[in-house]
Amino acid sequence: MIIRSKAPLRLGLAGGGTDVSPYSDLYGGAILNATISMYAYATIEPRKNGKIVFRSIDKGEIYEIDSTDKLPVNGQLNLHRGIYNRIIKDFIKKPLSFELTTFVDAPPGSGLGTSSTLVVAILGAFAEWLKLPLGEYDMARLAYEIERIDLGMAGGKQDQYAATFGGVNFMEFFKNDKVIVNPLRIRGEYLNELAYNLVLYNTETSRLSSKIIEAQSENIILKNQKSIEATHKLKEQAIMMKEAILKGELNKIGEILNFGWQNKKLLASGISNPMIDDIYNTALKNGASGGKISGAGGGGFMIFYCPGNSRVKVINALKIFGGQSKRYEFTKKGLTTWSI
């Protein structure tokens, strides 16, 4: 038997940063994101030889160990190890023997939620194999706990829910750690126009998002009013974006993205840099009406709203920076699993 799964990566369109503790715990947060046709994949092949093999194709890493009920988390493929440990602890209570192979369509540090999406994909493969009783909210919450609590990796809450649920969602994060995912029913022509006008640009640089997120959280803890007010504005941005997309007021999207970008840069140092500023300004000079960095900032992918037929001019203008525009489509489905 071979068990496979895939979970979609996401574009954070508005509200990014309001899902990060302690802001979301103190004030509540709101995010609008959409999943795209780029994925994290996981394959499990059960074994009977008493071995565990982890194979990350995109990272070129492989790890093999005798089957045990708890693996050391020592820096190599920690996500794989942490997920296995939680599966054994919470559900199976005994060692398993298998080979787990993973691959992600975007590199780490891209800003598309790669690590959280990979956690969801791996969890989905285990759930398919072992018939675990996990609903969508259960799956997303468990993925969050493994990554943020068990492994201590800094980050927010949106990525796990986006990968699990899929589609375009308005997510609310409450002070009592409650999360509600509101799927948006968007008219087809609005979604097609959004995809046509929204350019996804890979700066071909990576960043360590945890450092930026830690600085962002520290500013909230220290009650930095500039950072707190900027995060409040990002929560407002998520509501503005939801209304614009649902009403088909797509001419406002660039302006809303720019509003969010100007405030996001106030959350912490390192979110932008001279190269990112040059890319952003070049896009605006060539027809984009707004944009933002995807994810925590510092590098990775950027998105630009290019109304009319300005997308080609913007794409061509950005070639001087050595990056690459990425084709994509919005997707409706989240985590998908199957066995053969």
N, C-alpha and C positions, 0 to 999 in steps of 0.2 A: 504494500500500500504506500502511496505517496500522498501527503497532505500539503496543500498549497493555500496561500492567502495573499491578498494584496490590499493595501490601504492607500488612499489618495493624499498627495501633498496639498497644501492650501496656500491661497493668497490672503493675507490679512488686509482687508480694504479699509477698515476704520476701527478705532478704539484700542489699537495695540498698546500694551503696557498697563491697561486698567485691569487685566486679568492676573497681574503679578502681585504676590504677597509682599509687603503687608497692605498695599493700597486696597486690593480687593476685599481684604478682611475688615478694614476700617471704614471704607466708603462704598463698597460694592462697585462692580465694573460692568462694562458692556462692550461687546466686540461684534463686528460684522466681518465674516470671512466667507470664502468660497473655495471649494475643492476643485482641483484641475487634473488634467490627464497626464500626470506624472505620479509615480507610485513607489511605495516601499513593498518589497516582495519577501515572503518567507516560505521555505519548503522544509517539511519534516519527513524524514524517512526512518521509521522505527527499526531498531536493531535488536539482536539477541546476543551480542558478543560482550556485554558488560562495559561498553565504551560510550562516551559522549563526545561528539565531534561538532564543533562550531566552525562554520566556513563563511566568511564575509567576502563575497566576490569583488565588490567595488573597492574595498579596502585592501584586498590582497592578503588577508590574514586568515590563519587557520589555527585552531586550538583543539587538542585532544586530551582527554583525561579518563581515568577509570570512573565508571558510574558511581555516584555518591549522592547523599541526600542534601548536601550543601556544598556549593562551589565557592572557592575564595574569590573575592572581588579585588583584583590586583592590578587593574589598569588595562588589561587586554580583553576586548569585547565585553566590557562590563555590562552593557545592556542585556546581552544574551545570558550572562551569568545571573544577573539580578532577576530577570524574568523566570528563569528555571528555578531559582531558589524560592521565589514566591509561589510558584505553581506547586512545588513539593510541599511547602509549609502549609498552604491554605487548602489544598485539594487532595493530593495523591498520597502524601505521608510516606512515600518510599521512593528509592532511586529509579530513574528511567534510563533506558539505553536507546540512543537515536543519533541521527545526523541532522543538524539544522543548518540550512544554507540561506543566506540573505543577500539582497541587492537593493539599492536605492537609486532612482533615476536622477537624483541631484546630489552633489557632494555635501559633506558636513559643513556647517557654517554658511549655507546658502540663504538662510532666512525663510525657507519654505516649510519649516517644521519637520525636518528630516528625522531627527532622533526620536521624537515623540511618535511620529507616524510609523517608524520602524518598530517601536515597542508595541503599538496596536496591532501591526501585522503579525509579529511573532506571537503575541497573546492569542490572536485569532486562530493561528495555526494550531496552537496547543488546545484551544477550546474545541476546534473541529476534531482533532485527534482523540481527545480524552472525553468529549461530550460534556464539557463543563457548563454549568447552569449560569451563563452570563448574558444578561440583556445588554442593550446599547449603553445605558447609563452605568451599569456595573462594569462593563469593559473599559469605558473611558476613565472612570474613577480609579480602577485598579491600575491602569497604565500610568495615570498621574501619580499614584502613591509609589509605584515602583521607581519611577524616574526621579521624582522630587523628594520623596521621603526616604525610601530604602537606599537609593544611590546618592542622595544629596546633591543632585544636579539642579543648578539654578534655572528658573524659567517660569513661565506662566501656566495657565490651565487650558487655553483655547485649543492647542494643537491636538491633544488627545481626543477631544470631543469632535473636532472637525474631521479627523481621520476616521473615527468610528461612525459618525452619522452621515457624512458626505453632503453635498449640495451647498446651497447658499443659506447661511444661518445667522440669525441675530441671537447672540448668546448673552445671558445675564449671569453675573457672578455676585452672590449675596454674602452678607457679613457672616452668616452662620455656615459658610463653606458649601452652600447649596448652589447648584448650577442648573439653569434651565436653558435648553436649546430650542429656539423657535425657528422652524424651517420657514423660509419665505417663499410664497407663491408668486413668482415673477412671470409676467407675460413673456412668451417666447421671443417676440421681437425685441423687447428690452434687453433680455439676456444676450441675444445674438449681437445686438449693437454694442453692448458693454464689452463683450469678448473681442469684437472687431476693433474697437477704439482703444482698448487697454493693452499696451505694449509691455511685455515682460522682458526685461533686459538683464543679462548676467554680466556683472562687472568683472567676472573671472578672478575675483578676489574672495578670500574667506576671512572670517573673523571668529573670535572666541566669544560667543554671545554671553556666556556665563559672567564674564567680567563686567560687561555693560549692564546686565540685569542686576548684578550685585550692587553696582554703583547706584542704579536707579532705586533699588530697595533701600539702600543706605540713606538716600536723600529723603525718602518718606519717613524713615525711622527718626532722622534728625530734624524732622519738621521743616524742611527747606520749602518755604512758601512758594517760591517760583516753580519748583518741580511739582508740588502738590496742585497748584492752580493749573499748570499745563496738563497734568493728568486728568483733572476735572474737564478740561476743554476736549481732551481726546474721547472721554465718555460722551460728551455732547456730540462730537463728530460722528460716533457710531449711530446715534439716533438720526442725525441729519442725513447720513448715507442711506440708512434704511428707508426713510421717507422718499428720498430722491429716486432710488431704484424702484420702489413699489409704485410710485406715481409716474414713472417714465420721464422724470425731469433730468435726463442724462446730461443736459448742458451744464448742470450744477456740479457734476462729479469731480471735474478737474479742480474747481474752486474748493470743494470740500476736502479733496486729497491734499491740496496745498495748505489749507488751514490746519490739517492734522500734522503735516510734515513740519511746519514752523513751530508747532507746540511740542512735537516729539523731540526735537533737538534740544529742548529745555529740560528734558528728564534727567540727563546725565551726560558727562563728557564722553567723547568717542563715538557717539551715534552717527555723526557726520565727520567728514574730513575734507581737505581741499580737493581731492580727486572726486569725491561724491558730489561736492558742491559744483564742480565744473561740469560733471555729467548732467546734473539737474538743470543748471542754467542753460546748457546747450540744448537740452530737450525743449525747454520753454521757448528759447529763441527760434526754434524750428517748428513750432506749432502746437506743442503739448500745452495743455491748460493747467496741469498740475501733476503731482506724482509723489512718490515716497520710497523709502527703503523698505524692503520686505523683512519682517522679523525685527530683532533687537537693534540692528544698525551696525555700522562699521564696515560693511562690505556685503558680499553676496548679491542677491537679485534686487533690482529696483523695478517699479511699475510706473508707467506714465499714461495719462489719459490724453489721447490724441484725437480730437473731434474732426468731423468732416472726413477728408482723405489725407490728413497730415501724418498718418502713421508711417508711411514710406519715407517721407522727408526726415522724420525724427530718427527712424532706424538707420538711415544712411548717414546722418550727421553724427550719430554715436559711434560709428565704426572707428573713428580716430582714436578712441580710448582703448581699443583692443578687446572689447567685450563682444558679446553676441546676443542677438535677440532670439528668444525661444518661442517656438510655436506651441500652442496649447489649446485646449477646449475646456469649458467648465463641465464638471461631472455632477451627476445626480446621486450616485451611489457612494456609500462609504465603504467600510470594511467588507470584503467579500472572501469567503472561504469555500474550498471544495476538496474532494478526495478522488483519487483515481487508482 
